[in-house]
Amino acid sequence: MPWLELSTIRDTLICVDHASEAREAQISRFRQMTPGERWSAARDLYWSVRRLKEAFIRQQHPDWSNDQVAAAVREAFSRVRD
């Protein structure tokens, strides 16, 4: 699970979920951003996701050419909606 902290107290393992705290901190930071900063963050996230998708496709199809991988990435993102 993301955002987990593991602690031991008297040999007891305790799992603490920090996801809600992290989410609140992230929302607070987004609210402080200018529109240009939000646009830049969104653009960076978009291109990061495309690179991850490309890496995944390359792993699944190591024999594909660069053009085939690029076409598969374009196809995957052409179906993305709200």
Secondary structure, 3 states (H helix, E strand, C coil): CCCEEEEEECCEEEEEECHHHHHHHHHHHHHHCCHHHHHHHHHHHHHHHHHHHHHHHHHHCCCCCHHHHHHHHHHHHHCCCC
